[in-house]
Amino acid sequence: MAESNSTDFDLLWYLENLSDKEFQSFKKYLARKILDFKLPQVPLINLTATKEELANLLPISYEGQYIWNMLYSIFLMMRKEELCMKIIGRRKCNQEACKALIRRKVTLRWENHTFGEFHYKFFCNVASDVLYVLQLAYDSTSCYSANDLNVFLIGDRASGKTMTINLAVMKWISGEMWQNMISYVVHLTSHEINQMTDSSLAELIAKDWPDGQAPIADILSDPKKLLFILEDVDNLRFELNVNEHALCSNSTQKVPIPILLVSLLKRQMAPGCWFLISSRPTREENIKMFLKTTDCYVTLQLSNEKRELYFHCFFNNRQRASTALMLVHDNEILTSLCRVANLCWITCTVLNRQMDKGHDPQHCCETPTDLHAHFLADALTSEARLTANQYHLGLLKRLCLLAAGGLFLSTLNFSGEDLRCVGFTEADVSVLQAVNILLPSSTHKDRYKFIHLNVQEFCAAIAFLMAVPNCLIPSGGREYKEKREQYCDFNQVFTFIFGLLNENRRKILETTFGCQLPMVESFRRYSVEYMKHLGRDQEKLTHHGSLFYCLFENQEEEFVKKVVNPLKEVTVYLQSNKDMMVSLYCLEYCCHLRTFKLSVQRIFEYKEPLVRPTASQMKSLVYWREICSLFCTMDTLWELHLFDSDLNDISERILSKALEHSSCKLRTLKLSYISTASGFEELLKALARNRSVIYLSLNCTSISLNMFSLLREILDKPTCQISHLRWSFTLIAQARVQCWNLSSPQPPTPRFK
């Protein structure tokens, strides 16, 4: 892009300030500087060139940043202080212009942000540790910094990535951060980048400047003081696996956007610059591609401590905050919900309102369905001027119509046309904004979105049970959809539908709005009949996690029993305390369960010995003990298949205790791709005392020579009832042969097959 037309960038003006003698010296210095900067030689730039010729030749021969860096260096050597000061003054002026530009952009985003002063103060408080990391990371004198540094800010939806970036940028503008470290900030969002096809670095930098006239030469003159902010890299419409040979180093050359970004990230362009990159954890391949061991990786989520601070700040009442926190901490689903600030705000708002009404939140806010139902009911009837129930119901129906239409057509950001299409007036939109249900989009200009995807999913669930008509919202017809708008997993919608089958939860909406959900009974009957059908064809339901979450959300005991009653085989994947709590709740109702297939990953990754387990780790062990106790209490459960699992010392011991218990009912035990702390020693010793297991399978499980010897020793014990043994041949065949040769030339005991 062209520089400013002022004399600040007029090469001829600077050269004309040199006498003829000084100009001859200048050209000699220039020849040397071209070599020092490792720039290509241009034959026409010689000692005979006039000032006008040189002023015309330099811009077409070299990029602006090199020209002005050479000029400044030469003027410094020639002691032309007044010209040096003019360049310095111009650069300072442009730095302030950049700050003013970024301030306008951030302020606009800030005005669109939710909840106003309360959230601002809270984030200023809790983000202080992240801001401290960002301060040290970009300080080249800090031991935490590194050359070509990338800082990755990773967090789920609404975890505060944009807010943190806004805070950091505002502190830079006010001089509280990165003073003398960062001179220029180039702010890019994935939404902006997705609109581009080909671009040069100069055009990319100039996109926010008035008329595209950015001081490119000054911005790129010292890349070590240039920070690129790249927001939402998970939303980029293309992959960043660009061939090294395609990379570009010329800031004025137009190239495809993927090549431009990778050239920057690989520092082929603007070598020495800094990057601050935000992303959700769903697209980590784009991150791993550029993550170096010297880079900084920051994860954002509300920890237990920050969540407690949030609740105390919100309620400003110790007793209410403690009551609310106890409710959340005792329920893994609500704990998970409150890991992001927007959902934390909804939770606190609902609990506070219930306490105001004198209700016990312990009984009226047990699930996310409760919370969202109360939130909508309170929000849509909170405006003093909204007194007509019919208006409330109309508002709810239009909101649900918008939500369902958006999800079915992969639209999470709604245009004014979309809102009008479902019947919203400007007054309706103002009401929904005032109660924080619909908010201005932070990424799409002149568009709106739900406060959180969970709220849109809940409204879509109501739409299904309310049998609202299909609505083809205009934005749904767009051919190109960004990754973050591509919605294809309706599990949460179905979970909320099951939640609304619960009469008490449904009444929250029916009583407030005077509405009925006519599809409830037909969906209830369908669910029961469908599970009976699946009970006869287990292959159609490969795992039961989603179903269990739906049933936990419902929590009507008789209905849950009817749904799980046909199940004779269950497969669950446990990756969190939430998964364990939900699965345990449903498994206790599976009165005909015969085969239990179980995978346990990431829960017991922490190493031994633990000086003091955290509260979350203690909960994991309690849930795990209760799950293992099912092997002793469920009379019908005969087969356990434990696969793709990692057990540490304590969790392995808990499983072993259950297996050796005199009440253990298991007859078949299959272990596949398992890692244990003792290398199976604890489990094998437990099987020596087990009087029920007759079939043991060790599949693709690495067992040492000693363990194989122990296995044979245990199998020979009179208390061991195992008569059928199977193991993976490829991994331990050699160990098996060695074991037999070492112990005895005799074949295995005849009772084994």
Buried (B, 14 or more C-beta within 10 A) or exposed (E): BBBBEEEBBBBEBBBEBBEEEBBEBBBEBBEEBBEEEEBEEBEEBEEEBEBEEBBBBBBEBBBBBBBBBBBBBBBEEBEBEEBBEBBEEBBEEBBEBBBEBBBEBBEEBBEBBBBEEEBBEBBBEBBEEBBEBBBBBBBEEEEEBBEBBBBBBBBBBBBBBBBBBBBBBBBBBEEEBBEEBBBBBBBBBBBBBBEBEEBBBBBBBBBBBEEEEBBBBBBBBBBBBBBBBBBBBBBBBEEBEBEEEEBBBBBEBBBBBBBBBBBBBBBBBBEBBBBBBBBBEEBBEBBEBBBEEEBBEBEBBBEBEBBBBBBBBBBEBEEBBBBBBEBBBEBBBBBBBBBBBBBBBBBBBBBBBBBEEEBEBEEBBBBBBBBBBBBBBBBBBEEEEBEEEEBBBBBBBBBBBBBBBBBBBBBBBBBBEBBBBBBBEEEBBEBBBEBBBBBBBBBBEEBBBBBBBBBBBBBBBBBBBBEBEEBEBBBBEEEEBBBBBEBEEBEBBBBBBBBBBBEEBBEBBBEBBEBEBEBBEEBBEEBBEBBEEBBEEBEEBEEBBBBBBBBBBBBBEEBBEBBBBBBEBBBBBBEBBBBBBBBBBBBBBBEBBBBBBBBBBEBBEEEEEEEEEEEBBEBBBBBBBBBBBBBBBBEEBBBBBBBBBBBBBBBBBBBBBBBBBEEBBBBBBBBBBBBBBBBBBBBBBBBBBBEBBBBBBBBBBBBEBEBBBBBBBBBEEEEBBBBEBEBBEEBBEEBBEBBBEEEEEEEBEEEBE
